Amino acid sequence: MGYREKIIEALKNSKIRLLGQIEISEEEYKDLLHYAKRRALGIQPQTIMPADILLSVALVQVAIWRCILQTL
């Protein structure tokens, strides 16, 4: 199962209430970061983007990992 399917399945789980509760491995984090970078390159100023759950999870995970790395 790829990271996309894993995230969708985790969100269907009733125990998950926050995006930060989804467990992400280092490899999945790298994939999400790459996805977020690709999406960010396609954003034009004043663009209204449709909801993108993968981008949302990626941004939450980036924030979590940066907090963790700063505390080490």
Secondary structure as the mmCIF struct_conf table of DSSP 4:
data_model
#
loop_
_struct_conf.conf_type_id
_struct_conf.id
_struct_conf.beg_label_comp_id
_struct_conf.beg_label_asym_id
_struct_conf.beg_label_seq_id
_struct_conf.end_label_comp_id
_struct_conf.end_label_asym_id
_struct_conf.end_label_seq_id
HELX_RH_AL_P HELX_RH_AL_P1 TYR A 3 LYS A 12
BEND BEND1 ASN A 13 ASN A 13
TURN_TY1_P TURN_TY1_P1 SER A 14 LYS A 15
BEND BEND2 LEU A 18 LEU A 18
HELX_RH_3T_P HELX_RH_3T_P1 LEU A 19 GLN A 21
BEND BEND3 ILE A 22 ILE A 22
HELX_RH_AL_P HELX_RH_AL_P2 GLU A 26 LEU A 41
TURN_TY1_P TURN_TY1_P2 GLY A 42 GLY A 42
HELX_LH_PP_P HELX_LH_PP_P1 ILE A 43 GLN A 44
TURN_TY1_P TURN_TY1_P3 PRO A 45 GLN A 46
HELX_LH_PP_P HELX_LH_PP_P2 MET A 49 ALA A 51
HELX_RH_AL_P HELX_RH_AL_P3 ILE A 53 THR A 71
#
